[in-house]
Structure formats: structure tokens, C-alpha cells
Amino acid sequence: MRKIFLFFLLILFNGFIFAQTGQPTPNEDLIGRDNLTSNPITTAVPFLLIAPESRGGGMGDAGVATSPDANSMHYNPAKYAFIDKELGVAISYSPWLRALVPDINLAYVTGYKRIDKAQVVAGSLRYFSLGSITFTNEYAQTIKDFNPNEFAIDGTYARLFSQNISGAVSLRYIYSNLAGGITVGGAESHPGHSIATDVSFFYTKDIEVQKKKSKISIGANASNIGAKISYTENADKDFIPINLKLGTAFYSELDDYNTIMLTLECNKLMVPTPPIYAVDSLGKPILDSQGHQEIAFGGDPEVSVPVGMFRSFWDAPGVYEDGKRNVLKEELREFTFSYGMEYWYSKQFALRVGYFHEDMTKGNRNFFTFGLGLRLNVFGLDFSYLIPAQMRTNPLANTLRFTLTFDFAGLKEENKAAPSTN
């Protein structure tokens, strides 16, 4: 038990050191200007990747391999097949980016119902409000005030394949209205729509470590596999955030009252990496015979969804070093890592800590998280708090998440236990 615990702490410590020492690649003049100092991947509807609830939010946004709960829909729907409750609902709320703007909010509602010993169905609604925005024209005249908003509706079916393995398939409808129908570049805007699916798996096995009841879990989730999205008829369509989650977790009962869980998770966007385009000696783009910009390094981002997914593991322009481009090095930078720990006392009070790392050239999100949890017979309350690892101003600073869960099976048990008044 001690060796496993120290192993996870060592991984966590190495993540902290890497986050502090990693440096961006300097610019190099090859064909035009090499902009690999910062080459983040951007997609439409990024709100789908935000951890919407407090438990995972307190463990560095980790959750693909943690124990199942009502909010498993976001991290790994296959976990629902192992949930030990019959029926549950959770409601989450987060004031988002309050260090940047005062009125962006994320709300999340999810619920599940067990059909039988092997099958569970679940659903969720995620709503993201971007606050009030005033649109103006080139003369600074007000066109309209609008509240951009996005939402996603999910449904999932989870099933046990064996005593230790489960899988799930989810379907998601995505709606994004960012401009409210105003005319952009001569084209009238419209809400974006997409349909996506998730495919997930979960493995868990009871083990014994130094005569203590323990459990090890492995999770995988390929999420948001779906059609591109567009906001005008003339614009090219953008990829939605197709994402691969992989992770593991270790759980152990230290004694009758104290339990601990350690988890490690990585994420990789399965969408094209922005290439480096060729320019001439004057810095002007070089066009091919069809009028498209020529690509100097990297892959063409204008590809189909299946091609973009599979090619995302080797399509980066590469990091320039020693006169060559190291594609593998840049691809490895595209992985984000989450490290988390959860401690429970008497299965009622929880303390959580975590860390999230993203490479400096891919977004530079690096932050610590802390969380608290309370469980009673019928309901539970969770809270998480985010602290940026960098001292400078960060829009994610002081992010709060709140989650309220209801266990309707616990309500039935409580009613049965109540004395009769007849």
C-alpha cells in the first residue's frame, strides 16, 4: 500500500516540476515565420470540454477512471453500469471566468436509472451562457444586445460485459447560438447544430494490498465524435472538440473509517493541429493553383472528421530543433494531464486535491484544485475551487463549482425506516 501511494505521489510531484520548467520553443525563420512558440488547437463549442461538476473539479478535472457517481456522463458513461444506486440526479453550477467577465455561467443537470443488474440509462443537459454582449458596426453604432448561449442534451446506455468490464454508447445534440442572427462579413449568421456520440469503457477489479480492501480501475472515453459545425452559409465548418480520455485510479480502505483514492488521467484532442503555412520573402502567403495557401509543415486541416481524428496523432508541424522538425515532440505536448486524490472519512466527509497540466505552447492551463464533499442518506453536496499555478492574472483564477446530488433510493429507505403514524 505504501509503495503504491508513494508511486502516485512521485508522479504528481513530477507533474508539478514539469509545469514549472517546461519552456516554449523559440521562433525560427524557416519558410516565413515559424509560429511554434504557441500553436494551440482550437475548436468550436469548447464548452463541451469544461468539467461541469465539483467532484472531478476538485481533482484536477479527472474522472474517467474514478468511482461511478451521478455525474459520470461527462467523464465516462460506462461507469454507470457499476453504480450501486438505482436512481439518482445531480445539479451543478459554476460561475465561469469571473476574473474576466461577470456574467458567464455553466449549469449542468444529469440523472440515471438502473434497468436491471446489467443495464443503466442516463441523460444530461449542459447549458452555457456567455453573458450579455452588445454588437456594434464599423461606426461603433449599436446593432443589438444579445445573450449568446450554447447547450448540449445527452442520452446514454451503459451495460456490464462481465464482472469487471462495462461499456457505454452516448448520443449528444449540440446547439450553439453565438451571434443571434446578425450579418457577419456580408453573410447572415445562424445557430450552429451538431450531433455527436461517445464510446466509453471501464474496467475495475477488487484487489487486496497489505490485507486492506482495495480496487484498481481503468477508463477510456472517446467523446464528441460528430459532425463539424458552422455559423454562416459561406464559412468553412469547424471541428467540434473530439476528445480521447485515458486514465487509471487506485482505491483503498485504510481502515473502517478512512478511504483514499488516487487517480491519473490524460486527454488528447483528436482534431487537426494548425499547420505552418508557406510565405515568400516579403512575408506574403504563397498560394497554390486553386488559390489555397500552401502548407509548409503539418497536415491540411480541411479534412473529413474520420481523417482528422486518425491523423491527429501525427499531423503536427513539429518542433524545430537541430535543423529538423520533431513531430512526435509536438504531438506529446498536445496531451493534458490530470492528477487527483480523494479522501473519505466514514463515507460522509470528503477532501479532494488535484493538479491539471497543459503545455505552454498548447494553451498553458496549469492549475491546482481543491474540493470538499458531504454525503447524507438522501443528498450530497460538493464544492471545488481552482487556483492557477502561475502567479500572473489568469481568467480561470478562483473558479468555483457547486454540485447537489439526490439519491432517490436513499429516500425510499429513509421512508421505510420512519415510524408509522397510524
HELIX and SHEET records of a PDB file:
HELIX    1   1 ARG A    2  THR A   21  1                                  20    
HELIX    2   2 PRO A   46  LEU A   49  5                                   4    
HELIX    3   3 SER A   54  GLY A   57  1                                   4    
HELIX    4   4 SER A   72  TYR A   75  1                                   4    
HELIX    5   5 PRO A   77  PHE A   82  5                                   6    
HELIX    6   6 VAL A  305  ARG A  311  1                                   7    
HELIX    7   7 VAL A  327  ARG A  333  1                                   7    
HELIX    8   8 MET A  360  LYS A  362  5                                   3    
HELIX    9   9 PHE A  408  ALA A  417  1                                  10    
SHEET    1   A 2 GLU A  28  ASP A  29  0                                        
SHEET    2   A 2 ARG A  33  ASP A  34 -1                                        
SHEET    1   B15 LEU A  87  PRO A  95  0                                        
SHEET    2   B15 ASN A 105  ARG A 114 -1                                        
SHEET    3   B15 GLN A 119  SER A 129 -1                                        
SHEET    4   B15 ASN A 149  LEU A 160 -1                                        
SHEET    5   B15 ILE A 165  ASN A 177 -1                                        
SHEET    6   B15 GLY A 192  VAL A 209 -1                                        
SHEET    7   B15 LYS A 212  GLY A 226 -1                                        
SHEET    8   B15 ASN A 243  GLU A 253 -1                                        
SHEET    9   B15 ASN A 258  LEU A 269 -1                                        
SHEET   10   B15 PHE A 335  TYR A 345 -1                                        
SHEET   11   B15 PHE A 349  HIS A 357 -1                                        
SHEET   12   B15 PHE A 367  ARG A 375 -1                                        
SHEET   13   B15 PHE A 379  PRO A 388 -1                                        
SHEET   14   B15 LEU A 400  ASP A 407 -1                                        
SHEET   15   B15 LEU A  87  PRO A  95 -1                                        
SHEET    1   C 2 ILE A 133  THR A 136  0                                        
SHEET    2   C 2 THR A 142  PHE A 146 -1                                        
SHEET    1   D 2 THR A 183  VAL A 184  0                                        
SHEET    2   D 2 ALA A 187  GLU A 188 -1                                        
SHEET    1   E 2 ILE A 276  TYR A 277  0                                        
SHEET    2   E 2 ILE A 295  PHE A 297 -1                                        
SHEET    1   F 2 VAL A 319  GLU A 321  0                                        
SHEET    2   F 2 LYS A 324  ASN A 326 -1                                        
END                                                                             
